[in-house]
Amino acid sequence: MDKTIDWQLYRSFLAVLREGSLSAAARVLGLAQPTLGRHVDALEAALGISLFTRWQGGLLPTDAARSLGRYAEAMASNAAALERMAAGRSDAPSGVVRVTASEVVGVEALPAMLAELRLSHPGIVVELVLSNRAQDLLQREADIAVRMMRPQQAQLIARPIGEIEIGLHAAPAYLAARGEPAEVAELDGHSLIGFDRPSAFVREAAKRMPGLSRERFGLRSDSDLAQLALLRAGAGIGFCQLPLARRYGLRRVLPEHYGLSMDTWITMHEDLRHNPACKAVFDALVDGMRRYADA
């Protein structure tokens, strides 16, 4: 390789890798299929490797393509972050801001805050990414994150929100029908709602609240939203954030035995501190999440 490879070739390669065929990738990028094919051929020639195996169902990526794909994803993420930063350089807050949060916070807490934000700053476009996996702000997978842990990276701006407590809860209708456990041992006679596959957070929480293993749950889901829906439907006893439990009239069970406080933070890459749109969203989430935690 004796010259710099055009980013467009990597962009086309990444689209084909994601979509699995030239035709599907061409539709996504708005390019002609032959043009996309020439881009892939040119990248293979420039790199001196084969990226795809052609078959009747489309294109199969080679091992080299899968390895290269990780770097192309990072390039695409950085390019998108560059565009978002450039769009926010004007004095008036405008442009695209990518926000990540857990499923339950993203659905139950953030919508009201974002609706209020859009009324004040209609020029800001928010991309909301809901995932219980921590998106990497340093790699610009997102611009701003709502996290239930203190960030460790020095390159991040972090504003503490306070603690949000989690406890065991159940719907009043369930407790009226099944009775309210007065002791931990009485949970054995109840329908318990919990996780299916333990995450790092769940494993850490289990150390402080022993006795609730996967095998004891009669209803299992790794979706916090599904667990909340089961609680509200009166399906059993499970964990819920206290602000949500109060909102939906759930009753706390065995508070002296089961409780966990989560440090909550709003975080942003320090390079975005002077971006008007990112700053407006950051401040709105700090204010909104503090009100949510105190609700």
C-alpha positions as CSV (number, residue, x, y, z in Angstrom):
1,M,0.0,0.0,0.0
2,D,1.8,3.1,-1.2
3,K,-1.0,5.6,-0.8
4,T,-3.8,6.6,1.5
5,I,-7.0,4.6,0.9
6,D,-10.1,6.7,0.3
7,W,-12.6,6.6,3.3
8,Q,-15.4,6.0,0.8
9,L,-14.0,2.5,0.1
10,Y,-14.1,1.6,3.8
11,R,-17.6,3.1,4.1
12,S,-18.8,0.9,1.2
13,F,-17.0,-2.2,2.6
14,L,-18.7,-1.6,6.0
15,A,-22.1,-1.3,4.4
16,V,-21.6,-4.6,2.6
17,L,-20.3,-6.3,5.7
18,R,-23.4,-5.1,7.7
19,E,-26.0,-5.9,5.0
20,G,-24.6,-9.1,3.5
21,S,-25.1,-8.2,-0.2
22,L,-24.2,-5.5,-2.7
23,S,-27.8,-4.7,-3.5
24,A,-28.8,-4.2,0.1
25,A,-25.7,-2.1,0.9
26,A,-26.3,0.0,-2.3
27,R,-29.8,0.8,-1.1
28,V,-28.5,1.9,2.3
29,L,-25.8,4.2,0.9
30,G,-27.9,5.4,-2.1
31,L,-25.3,4.2,-4.6
32,A,-25.5,2.1,-7.7
33,Q,-24.7,-1.6,-7.2
34,P,-21.9,-1.6,-9.8
35,T,-20.3,1.4,-8.1
36,L,-20.4,-0.4,-4.7
37,G,-18.9,-3.5,-6.3
38,R,-16.0,-1.4,-7.7
39,H,-15.4,0.0,-4.3
40,V,-15.1,-3.4,-2.7
41,D,-12.8,-4.6,-5.6
42,A,-10.6,-1.5,-5.2
43,L,-10.3,-2.0,-1.4
44,E,-9.3,-5.6,-1.9
45,A,-6.7,-4.6,-4.5
46,A,-5.3,-1.8,-2.3
47,L,-5.1,-4.1,0.8
48,G,-4.0,-7.2,-1.1
49,I,-6.5,-9.4,0.6
50,S,-9.8,-11.1,-0.2
51,L,-12.7,-9.6,1.8
52,F,-15.7,-11.5,0.6
53,T,-16.6,-14.9,-0.9
54,R,-19.3,-14.7,-3.5
55,W,-22.2,-17.1,-3.4
56,Q,-25.8,-17.2,-4.7
57,G,-27.2,-15.8,-1.5
58,G,-24.9,-12.8,-1.3
59,L,-21.4,-12.2,0.1
60,L,-19.8,-14.1,2.9
61,P,-17.1,-12.1,4.8
62,T,-13.7,-13.7,5.1
63,D,-11.8,-13.8,8.4
64,A,-9.8,-10.8,7.2
65,A,-13.0,-8.9,6.6
66,R,-14.3,-9.6,10.1
67,S,-11.0,-8.4,11.6
68,L,-11.0,-5.3,9.4
69,G,-14.6,-4.6,10.2
70,R,-13.8,-3.7,13.8
71,Y,-11.6,-0.9,12.6
72,A,-14.0,0.3,10.0
73,E,-16.7,0.5,12.6
74,A,-14.5,2.7,14.7
75,M,-13.7,4.9,11.7
76,A,-17.4,5.3,11.0
77,S,-18.2,6.1,14.6
78,N,-15.4,8.8,14.7
79,A,-16.6,10.2,11.4
80,A,-20.2,10.5,12.8
81,A,-18.8,12.1,15.9
82,L,-16.8,14.6,13.8
83,E,-20.0,15.6,11.9
84,R,-22.0,16.0,15.1
85,M,-19.3,18.2,16.6
86,A,-19.0,20.3,13.5
87,A,-22.8,20.7,13.4
88,G,-22.8,22.1,16.9
89,R,-20.2,24.8,16.4
90,S,-22.8,27.6,16.0
91,D,-23.9,29.7,19.0
92,A,-27.5,28.3,18.9
93,P,-27.7,24.8,20.1
94,S,-28.3,22.6,17.1
95,G,-27.2,19.4,15.6
96,V,-27.3,15.7,16.5
97,V,-26.5,14.4,20.0
98,R,-26.3,10.7,20.6
99,V,-27.5,9.7,24.1
100,T,-27.2,6.2,25.7
101,A,-29.0,4.8,28.7
102,S,-30.3,1.6,30.1
103,E,-33.6,0.3,28.8
104,V,-35.7,1.1,31.8
105,V,-34.2,4.6,32.3
106,G,-34.5,5.3,28.5
107,V,-38.2,4.3,28.4
108,E,-39.4,5.4,31.9
109,A,-37.3,8.4,32.8
110,L,-35.8,10.2,29.7
111,P,-38.8,10.7,27.4
112,A,-40.3,13.6,29.5
113,M,-36.9,15.2,29.8
114,L,-36.3,15.0,26.0
115,A,-39.8,16.3,25.3
116,E,-39.0,19.4,27.4
117,L,-35.6,19.7,25.8
118,R,-37.1,19.8,22.3
119,L,-39.5,22.5,23.2
120,S,-36.6,24.7,24.4
121,H,-34.1,23.7,21.7
122,P,-35.9,22.5,18.5
123,G,-32.7,22.6,16.5
124,I,-31.2,19.7,18.6
125,V,-31.8,16.2,17.2
126,V,-31.4,13.4,19.8
127,E,-30.4,9.9,18.9
128,L,-31.5,7.7,21.9
129,V,-29.6,4.4,22.2
130,L,-31.1,2.0,24.8
131,S,-28.8,-0.7,25.9
132,N,-27.8,-2.3,29.2
133,R,-24.3,-2.6,27.7
134,A,-22.1,0.4,28.6
135,Q,-21.6,2.3,25.3
136,D,-18.0,3.5,25.0
137,L,-17.8,7.3,25.1
138,L,-14.1,7.3,24.3
139,Q,-14.7,5.5,21.1
140,R,-17.6,7.8,20.4
141,E,-20.3,5.2,20.3
142,A,-22.4,7.9,22.1
143,D,-21.9,11.5,23.1
144,I,-23.6,11.4,26.5
145,A,-24.4,8.5,28.8
146,V,-26.6,8.0,31.8
147,R,-24.7,5.5,33.9
148,M,-25.4,3.7,37.1
149,M,-21.7,3.6,38.0
150,R,-18.9,6.1,38.6
151,P,-16.9,6.5,35.3
152,Q,-13.2,5.9,35.7
153,Q,-11.8,7.4,32.5
154,A,-10.1,10.7,33.0
155,Q,-11.2,12.0,29.5
156,L,-14.8,12.0,30.6
157,I,-16.8,14.8,32.2
158,A,-19.0,13.3,34.9
159,R,-21.8,14.9,36.9
160,P,-23.2,13.0,39.9
161,I,-26.9,12.7,40.2
162,G,-27.1,11.0,43.5
163,E,-28.3,7.5,44.5
164,I,-31.2,5.6,43.0
165,E,-32.3,2.8,45.3
166,I,-33.5,-0.6,44.1
167,G,-35.6,-2.9,46.2
168,L,-38.0,-5.9,46.1
169,H,-41.5,-4.9,45.1
170,A,-44.9,-6.4,44.1
171,A,-48.2,-5.1,43.0
172,P,-50.9,-4.7,45.7
173,A,-53.2,-7.1,43.9
174,Y,-50.5,-9.8,44.0
175,L,-49.8,-9.3,47.7
176,A,-53.6,-9.4,48.5
177,A,-53.9,-12.7,46.7
178,R,-50.7,-14.4,47.9
179,G,-49.9,-12.6,51.1
180,E,-46.9,-10.4,52.0
181,P,-43.7,-12.2,53.1
182,A,-42.6,-11.2,56.6
183,E,-39.4,-13.1,56.5
184,V,-36.8,-14.0,53.8
185,A,-37.7,-17.7,54.1
186,E,-41.3,-17.0,53.1
187,L,-40.1,-15.9,49.6
188,D,-39.9,-19.7,48.8
189,G,-43.7,-19.7,48.6
190,H,-43.9,-16.8,46.1
191,S,-43.5,-16.2,42.4
192,L,-40.2,-14.4,42.0
193,I,-39.2,-12.3,39.0
194,G,-35.5,-12.0,38.0
195,F,-32.7,-12.3,35.5
196,D,-32.0,-15.1,33.0
197,R,-28.3,-14.6,32.2
198,P,-26.4,-12.7,34.9
199,S,-24.6,-9.6,33.8
200,A,-21.5,-8.1,35.6
201,F,-23.9,-5.7,37.5
202,V,-26.2,-8.6,38.5
203,R,-23.3,-10.7,39.8
204,E,-22.0,-7.7,41.8
205,A,-25.5,-7.0,43.2
206,A,-25.9,-10.7,44.2
207,K,-23.0,-10.4,46.5
208,R,-24.8,-7.8,48.6
209,M,-28.2,-9.5,48.3
210,P,-27.6,-13.3,48.6
211,G,-30.2,-15.9,48.3
212,L,-31.8,-14.8,45.0
213,S,-30.2,-17.1,42.4
214,R,-31.5,-17.7,38.9
215,E,-32.9,-21.1,39.9
216,R,-35.4,-19.4,42.4
217,F,-37.0,-17.2,39.7
218,G,-40.3,-18.5,38.3
219,L,-40.2,-15.7,35.7
220,R,-36.9,-14.9,34.1
221,S,-36.0,-12.1,31.7
222,D,-32.8,-10.0,31.0
223,S,-35.0,-7.1,30.0
224,D,-35.6,-4.6,32.8
225,L,-38.7,-3.4,30.9
226,A,-40.1,-7.0,30.8
227,Q,-39.5,-7.4,34.6
228,L,-41.2,-4.1,35.3
229,A,-44.2,-5.1,33.1
230,L,-44.5,-8.4,35.0
231,L,-44.4,-6.6,38.4
232,R,-47.1,-4.1,37.3
233,A,-49.3,-7.1,36.0
234,G,-49.2,-8.7,39.4
235,A,-47.1,-11.7,38.3
236,G,-44.8,-11.8,41.3
237,I,-42.2,-10.2,43.4
238,G,-39.1,-8.6,41.8
239,F,-36.7,-5.7,41.8
240,C,-37.6,-2.2,40.8
241,Q,-36.2,1.3,41.2
242,L,-38.0,3.2,44.0
243,P,-39.0,6.2,41.8
244,L,-40.8,3.8,39.4
245,A,-42.3,1.8,42.2
246,R,-43.8,4.9,43.6
247,R,-45.0,6.0,40.2
248,Y,-46.9,2.7,39.6
249,G,-48.1,2.1,43.1
250,L,-45.9,-1.0,43.8
251,R,-45.4,-2.0,47.4
252,R,-41.9,-2.7,48.8
253,V,-41.2,-6.1,50.3
254,L,-38.6,-6.9,53.0
255,P,-36.8,-3.6,52.7
256,E,-34.6,-4.4,55.7
257,H,-33.1,-7.4,53.8
258,Y,-33.1,-6.3,50.1
259,G,-32.0,-2.9,49.0
260,L,-29.2,-1.6,46.7
261,S,-28.3,2.0,46.0
262,M,-26.8,2.8,42.6
263,D,-24.6,5.9,42.1
264,T,-26.0,7.6,39.0
265,W,-23.9,9.8,36.7
266,I,-24.3,11.8,33.5
267,T,-21.1,11.6,31.5
268,M,-19.7,13.2,28.3
269,H,-16.4,13.2,26.5
270,E,-14.4,16.3,27.5
271,D,-13.9,17.2,23.8
272,L,-17.6,18.0,23.6
273,R,-17.7,20.5,26.5
274,H,-17.8,23.5,24.1
275,N,-20.4,21.9,21.8
276,P,-23.6,24.0,22.4
277,A,-26.0,21.1,21.6
278,C,-24.1,18.6,23.7
279,K,-23.9,21.0,26.6
280,A,-27.7,21.7,26.4
281,V,-28.5,18.0,26.4
282,F,-26.0,17.3,29.2
283,D,-27.5,20.0,31.4
284,A,-31.1,18.9,30.7
285,L,-30.3,15.3,31.6
286,V,-28.5,16.4,34.8
287,D,-31.5,18.4,35.9
288,G,-34.1,15.9,34.8
289,M,-32.4,12.9,36.4
290,R,-32.0,14.7,39.7
291,R,-35.8,15.3,39.7
292,Y,-36.4,11.7,38.8
293,A,-34.1,10.4,41.6
294,D,-36.0,12.6,44.1
295,A,-39.4,11.7,42.9
